[in-house]
């Protein structure tokens, strides 16, 4: 209770605070503004192009706004502090736009299959759920082995949370409890993974090619022999179509022994991802050591 009383809104980073304010303002505006100006509707969003940006921040009711605002503040305080305001804002823009563009493609595809005009004129997509699903992916990438206790009973590692969340929503989708909302979760997860895996710069490294963050890592181990060949084929196609960058080659070296090692590594592209992963671990350990070294001993400690 004391922590709630002592809560200071200024402790929320500026970009997160701005997003929260925009979500509240848009939700209030939704009381008087027609929904097609705020939510994504396949038939009208081509004309109201701004809905691709606004839909990811507009919640249709006060309950979803309250719940998702808490998730936004917690995620924003963590990631904006680690990434910086500029990278955080860039991440939010990319994940939101990719989420709702994916939802548009999915609903248009459903119309093409069913010829039901509801998917063009009646379906609406909006809310922070896609962005929050993306944050779960980033949490998996940042601290995969971190354990979270649910109701102090079940302990779940961070690397499993995006998959479990996606699975839970897929079950609701299969039971016809939700529909377009599942598309939001799915494309939020996919957009965040693609950006983080191949494009996002962190610690001087572009993307995260480590095996622990591969596409197959979102599935149980027994499915990896089936998932990996499929994902590798899609990846090679995306590289050939210049939709995705190829594996980064190791940095050139000057010594003969190191040069020979680089040539051998170049013939084995996964070595680059292993090097990236080791470098990330080394940077993280170095940062932790510097923090511990700069922390004075507590008075009276024994």
MOHU-V206150 format. One record per helix or strand. SS is the DSSP state (H for helix, E for strand). FROM is the first residue (numbers start at 1). LEN is the number of residues. If there is no record, write none. Layout:
[[SS | FROM | LEN] [SS | FROM | LEN]]
//
This chain:
[[H | 2 | 4] [H | 9 | 3] [H | 14 | 16] [H | 35 | 3] [E | 40 | 1] [H | 51 | 4] [H | 62 | 22] [H | 85 | 30] [H | 118 | 5] [E | 125 | 1] [H | 129 | 14] [E | 147 | 4] [E | 154 | 4] [H | 158 | 17] [H | 180 | 19] [E | 201 | 2] [E | 205 | 2] [H | 211 | 3] [H | 215 | 4] [H | 221 | 20] [H | 256 | 11] [H | 270 | 25]]
//
